[in-house]
Amino acid sequence: MPPQSVLQTCQERIGYFFKNLDLLRLALHHASSATHRRDSNERMEFLGDAVLGLIVCQALYERLPNALEGDMTKVKSTVVSRRVCARVAQQLRLTEGLVLGQGMDNGEHLPPSLAAGVLEAVIAAIYLDGGLEAARRFVLRHMEDELRKATDSGHQFNYKSQLQQWAQRRMNATPFYELLDEKGPDHAKCFEVAVSIAGRQFPSAWGPSKKEAEQKAARLALIALGELSETSPEDGGGPAQSG
């Protein structure tokens, strides 16, 4: 188990001081050094993953009031990914206090998945020790940059989301997408979609799937409304050829 000095340093780095220090000890105990896997941090990883997911989902629900479920799912999957969790764990230097089995090095060559796991275990330890609000404060404090970056990149070119936000804000209306035509064989169909808002229909667009055609139609509507310039990046190819 980690010595007292390591536990103290770890608490200072994460900004949380435990009432039950045994929870932190267990969070830093890797399965490779445990006599039985039940005595390692694996169960805490399982719980921490769920707690992290809940906190991120609530943050996205509150910060993106007009985002659709699919949009939020994409952003969430980025924030809670092993790559991001490993990066946050390394920034907090959590792996320096990790107790590993013989032959394992907790230096810079540590696998990212192991670093991500210790972050999840620490989140679980904080949750068990101080409740959901304590875990939320920890996650939002140390993962705010990752959350903001994922939110920005995930919605930068989501034209349907942008159009929906504009329509609800300006007209208290919801965009309506209509399938106008489809052409081609079953294995290579193309779809024509137009969007209308409060009775006003905008130029139609073709795409290799209904979803892509809807995105392109939303982009054309945003251009017509003056919300985008015509030089804004396209989200995939030009209109399909008739035939």
Secondary structure, DSSP 8 states (H G I E B T S, - for coil): ---HHHHHHHHHHHT---SSHHHHHHHTB-GGG-SSGGGSSHHHHHHHHHHHHHHHHHHHHHH-TT--HHHHHHHHHHHTSHHHHHHHHHHTTGGGG-B--TT---STTS-HHHHHHHHHHHHHHHHHHH-HHHHHHHHHHHHHHHHHHHHHHHHTT-HHHHHHHHHHHHTS---EEEEEEEES-GGG-EEEEEEEETTEE---EEESSHHHHHHHHHHHHHHHTTSS-TTS--SS-------
